[in-house]
Every structure is written in C-alpha cells, then in structure tokens.
C-alpha cells in the first residue's frame, strides 16, 4: 500500500512542478498561452501574479517531497500539504475552472484519504 500512496503523492508532486514551470516560465509563451487560453496581452498583464502562484505550487511540491522523505514519520507533513493541495484545487475548481478540481484536487484527495487510512 505504501508504494501506491507514494506513487499518488509522486503524481501530485509532478503535477505541481509542472504547474510551477507553466506559471513561472511559460505563462506568456505560446505553450502557456495555449494551455491557459490567454491572449499575449492578458498574460503579460498577469505574469507577476502567475509567477507568484507558480512559486506556491513549488512549495506544495517540495513539502510533499519532504513528507515522503520521512516515510511513515512524515505522515503529518503529507497530510498537511495534501490538504493544502485539496483546498487550493477545490477553490480553483469553484472560482476559476472545474477542470482544476479534477486535475489538482482529486488526485490529492485520493492520496490524502489513503495516507489517513493507512
């Protein structure tokens, strides 16, 4: 079960590193514009905010890596950071785009439940 939990948490980490890269470095590039559906003008106007958001995603990923590095002793750390991801994903799904819930919150929610149960 530990392997399944770590795989799910690893997926959440990879997603948040991907979000970091998208928001900090690709926000106003063709790939980022396509992913987020922004115009170049709106992307340039919101670039600093996106970079800040990307940095937070990096903190979430690093917190989960920290928790995973502690094994079972890191369960409290995993629970905290997975809870943060779930809350952010639910908020984003409600306020911005429903896909955020599916992409961000759902995998973290499954991992969180498994960490708590096992």
C-alpha positions in Angstrom: 0.0 0.0 0.0 2.9 2.4 0.8 4.0 2.1 -2.9 0.6 3.1 -4.2 0.4 6.0 -1.7 3.9 7.2 -2.7 3.0 6.8 -6.4 -0.1 9.0 -5.9 1.8 11.6 -3.9 4.5 11.5 -6.6 1.9 12.2 -9.2 0.7 15.2 -7.2 4.4 16.4 -6.9 4.9 16.1 -10.7 1.7 18.0 -11.4 2.8 20.8 -9.1 6.3 21.0 -10.6 4.6 21.2 -14.0 2.3 24.0 -12.7 5.3 25.8 -11.4 7.0 25.6 -14.8 3.9 26.7 -16.6 3.1 29.6 -14.4 6.6 30.9 -13.7 8.3 30.3 -17.1 5.8 29.6 -19.8 2.8 31.8 -18.8 3.3 34.2 -21.7 4.9 31.8 -24.2 3.0 30.0 -26.9 2.6 26.8 -25.0 1.4 28.6 -21.8 -1.0 30.8 -23.8 -2.5 27.7 -25.4 -2.8 25.8 -22.1 -4.4 28.7 -20.2 -6.3 30.2 -23.2 -5.0 33.7 -22.6 -4.0 36.4 -25.1 -0.5 37.6 -25.0 -1.7 40.9 -23.6 -3.6 39.4 -20.7 -0.7 37.0 -20.0 1.8 39.9 -19.9 -0.6 41.8 -17.6 -0.9 38.9 -15.2 2.6 37.4 -15.4 3.8 38.5 -12.0 0.7 37.1 -10.3 1.2 33.8 -12.3 4.8 33.6 -11.2 3.7 34.0 -7.6 1.2 31.3 -8.0 3.8 29.0 -9.6 6.1 29.6 -6.6 3.4 28.5 -4.3 2.9 25.3 -6.3 6.7 24.7 -5.9 6.3 25.0 -2.2 3.5 22.4 -2.2 5.6 20.0 -4.3 8.7 20.5 -2.0 6.6 19.9 1.1 5.2 16.7 -0.3 8.8 15.5 -1.2 9.8 16.4 2.3 7.0 14.3 3.8 7.8 11.4 1.5 11.4 11.5 2.5 10.4 10.9 6.1 8.5 7.7 5.4 5.7 6.9 7.9 7.2 9.6 10.2 6.3 12.1 7.6 2.6 11.4 7.5 1.6 14.6 9.3 3.6 16.6 6.8 2.0 14.7 3.9 -1.5 15.2 5.4 -0.8 19.0 5.8 0.5 19.5 2.3 -2.1 17.2 0.6 -4.8 19.1 2.5 -3.4 22.4 1.1 -3.5 21.0 -2.4 -7.1 19.8 -2.0 -8.2 23.1 -0.6 -6.5 25.0 -3.4 -7.9 22.6 -6.0 -11.4 22.9 -4.7 -11.2 26.7 -4.5 -9.8 26.8 -8.1 -12.5 24.5 -9.3 -15.2 26.6 -7.8 -13.8 30.0 -8.7 -11.9 29.5 -11.9 -12.4 26.3 -13.8 -14.0 23.0 -12.9 -11.1 21.1 -14.5 -8.8 22.4 -11.7 -10.8 20.2 -9.3 -10.3 17.1 -11.4 -6.6 17.7 -12.2 -5.4 19.2 -8.9 -7.8 18.3 -6.1 -9.0 14.8 -7.0 -5.5 13.1 -7.1 -4.5 14.8 -3.8 -7.8 13.9 -2.2 -7.3 10.2 -3.0 -3.7 10.3 -1.7 -4.9 12.2 1.4 -7.5 9.6 2.2 -5.1 6.8 1.7 -2.5 8.4 3.9 -5.1 8.9 6.7 -6.4 5.4 6.4 -3.1 3.6 6.2 
